[in-house]
Amino acid sequence: MFSHIDKQLDELTKQLPEGGEGYLTADQAEFLWAFIRLTRPKIVAETGFNAGHSACVIMRAMETYGGGVLLSYDIGQHDVMQKGAEIVKSRYENFHLVQGDTKQTLATSLALTLSSNNDATLDLAIVDGGHDVETARHDLMVLESVLKPGGYLWLDDFENANCIAVGVNLVGREFAASRKHCLRFRTSDNRGMMIYQKGF
């Protein structure tokens, strides 16, 4: 499915389990791949690991310019999470999965990671976990609070024509209304997202 992007990525993702919630389309993967390689983050955090497809895109894209760290968060409601995490971890030692509700795990985990190294900065954060208002708002607020100036915050499934997420849409519009530098993107297969760049 991803051979047009990168053969190693395609081989890796074919090992991942099927199932769980959500999925990464070829268009989304291509957009994410290009965005990672363009912005070259060293530390990325994503909520919503699921089976690990987006994590593989992130890790393989970072590998092409020297590597980086990915912190993935997942509540662990699906069996595919553990198997997917084992596959990603076997290939990338800088991949870390934190299991549990992000309302309890996200802030503490990020603080520990970023305080362990004075030069560590959160360069890119992707919100694609719980799609209810409370979780989406919490994850956006926490990630923005530790995002480096100039860093990017990506809200997935925002105004997505193929997967209407009411909570994500409400929170995304609320967030964008009070900040500059928010842009809405939609891939050719109508998958929506909002990308925000934190001001310097």
N, C-alpha and C positions, 0 to 999 in steps of 0.2 A: 504493500500500500504506500510506503514511503520511499521506494527505490528511486523515484525521480528527485528526491531531496538528497539522499545520502545512502549508499549501499550498506554501510555499517549500521546506520540507524534502522534501516529496513530489517536487517537480520536480527537485530536486538529486539525490536518490537514484536517480531513474529514469535518470540519465545514467551511473550506475556500472556496471561490468562484472559479469556473473554468474560464478559459479564460485568456486574456491578452497575452503578448509575453513570449516566453520561458517557460520552465517547469523544474522541478527538478525530475530526475529519482530516482528510489529506490537505485541504485548503488551510485549516487552522494550524496544522503542523508546519506547513510551509511558511505561514506568516510568523509563527513563533520562532522557527528556525532562523529566519531572516532577521527578526527583531533582536534575538540573542546575539547573533554574529555582528550586527550593526552596533549595538550598545555595549557589548563585551563586559557584562557584569562579572564580578568575582564572587559575590554572594547573592543568592536568589532564595526567596522563601515563597512557597506555594501552599495554599490551603486547598485540600481536595486532591489527594493522591490517587484514589480509586485503584486501578490496576497498574498505573505507572506509565502510561503512554506519553503524557506531557513531560514527565520527569525524564524519560529517555531522550526526548527531543532536546530538553534543556542541557542535560549532562553531555550528550554527544556534541551539541553545538559549542558548548564551552570547551570541550576537549580539542576542538579544531584551532583554538587560539591559546592553548596552554592550560586549560582547566579552571575549575572553580568549585565552590561549595553550594550544594542545594539542601535546604531544609524543607522537607515536605511534611504536611500535617494532614491527618485523616482520623475521623472518628472511629473507623474500624468496623463499620456495619456489614461489610461484605467480605466473604472468604477470599476473594481475589486479591485483596490488599496485601496480605502477608506473602503470598506467592510472588506477586509482582515486585514487592520490596526486596525479597531475597534475590531475584534476578538482577535488579538494578544494582543492589549492593555488591553482588559478586563481580560486577564489571567496574564499579566506581566507588572507591573508598571514601570519597568526599560527599557521598550521598547519605543523608540522615533522615530517618522517618520518626516523627513524634506522633504517637497514637493517643487519641482522646479528643474530647470536645475542645475546640480552640478557645472557647471562653474561659477555660481553665488552664490550657497549656501554652497558648501562643505568646503572651507577654513575657512570661517567665523564661521560656526557652530562648526567645530572641535576646532578652537581656543578658542571659548567661553567655550566649555565643558572641555577642558584640562586645561584651566587657572582657572577654578572655584575650583580646588582642586590640591594642590601642589603634591599630591601623584598619581594623575590620569595619566595614560599612555595608549596610543593606542597600544594594544597588538596584534591585528589581524585586517587586512583590506581586504575586498573582493571587487574586481572590477567586476561588472556584470551589469553595467548600459548601457549607450550609447555605441554602438559597432563601431561607426565611429572613425576615427583616432584622430580627435581633442579631442573628449570627453574621449576616452580611455587613451590617453596620459596625458591629464589634470588630470584625476582622479588618475592615477598611481603616477604622480609627487607630487600632493598634499598629498596623503596618505603616500607615502614614507617619505616626509619631516617631518611629525609629528609622524611617527611610532617609537616606542621605539627601542633602540639597542637590538637585539635578537628577535624582534617581526617579525611577518610573514605577507607577502603581497600575496594575492591569486588572480590571474588573471583567471577568468572563461572563458570558451569557447575558450581557446587558442589551436590552432591546433586541433580543434574538428572535427572529421570525420563526425559527424551527423549534424552539424550546422556550416557551413563554414563562419567565421566572418573575412573578409579580413582586416578590420581596426584593430581588436584585434590582429590578427596574425602579422601584420606589426609592431605595437607598442610593442608587447611582444618580438619579436625578437630583436628589437632595444634596448629595456630595458635590456634584458639578455646579449646582446653583450658587454655592458659596466659595468656589475656588476658580482661579484661572487655570489655563493650561490643561483642560480636559477635552479630549477628542473622542468622537465615536467612530468606530470602524465596523465594517461588515464585510466578511469574505464573500467570494462569489457564490458560495452555497448558503448564504444568508445567516451565517453564524455571527452574532454580534458581540462587541466588546467595547469597553471604554478604557482609554489609556490616559493617565494623568502624569505630568512631570512636575515634581515638587520644585518650588521656586528656590533660587539661590539666595 
